Each structure stands twice: as C-alpha cells, then as structure tokens.
Amino acid sequence: MWFWFIFALAALIGEVLSGTFYLLLIAVGLVAGGLAAFSGASFTLQLLAVAVVTGLGLLVLRKTHVLKKREINARRNRDVNLDIGQVVTVASWGQGNTTKVRHRGALWSARLAQGQPAGAGPHCIIEIEGSVLVLAPEQPA
C-alpha cells in the first residue's frame, strides 16, 4: 500500500526537477491508487484508480489549455530575432517589389510586405524569411 505514496513522492520530485504538469498528474493518480489501497480495494481497482484520476486530470488540463504550448512565430518575434523592428533605408524598389538593403554591415535581399506602398526611405523589418528581409514603411513616431 505504501509503495503508491513512495512512487507519488518520486513523481513529485521529478516534477520539481522537470517543470512539466505530466508528472504532477501521475503523482496525483498514484496518490489515488494509494488511497484506494488504504481503503482495502484490490490491486486491479488500485490500478484503475491511478488510470482514471490521471486520465481525468489530463483531460481537465487540456480543456483549460494549461498544457497547450504557445506557438512562437520566430520569423516575426522580436524576442527570438533581434532584427525585427530595426530600420533600414531603401533607395528604390525593383521588379516584384524587391531590393537590396544594407543591414548590420552586409547587403541583404529584401521584399516589400504584402499590401504596403512601395516608396524610397526608411523601412522597418517586420519579418525575416530565410535570408530575405520583409519590410514595411516606417511609421512616424
């Protein structure tokens, strides 16, 4: 009977070390198995208690979106790519609204973002697709 609580404690220690909710769910399920054992249930019912409580906990956490990973679009996220938001100067646009700009001491290919007006002057980097900067005209402050 006590082995359920020992395994639950081990799962809690693993949870603290890993920082996921999955081991916490397993620990709660193992405690449920220990409580079932303490009440005199058969080993089959103890296993069933572990499975049901763990499964229900997983369903609750998924429905509340606690376990959902945040999708990060690295092409547009300044926290991932420090070039996003930087200003470059466009001399002129070529065919297909493409150009070459100087950024961080190198010559980069760039294209105008969809729906933006083509014009010379300062442009803000709003996205990076591979090695191509996607630009939009800089908005005055």
Secondary structure by P-SEA (a helix, b strand, c coil): caaaaaaaaaaaaaaaacccaaaaaaaaaaaaaaaaaaacccaaaaaaaaaaaaaaaaaaaaaacccccccccccccccccccccbbbbbcccccccccccccccbbbbbbbcccbbbbbcbbbbccccccbbbbcccccc
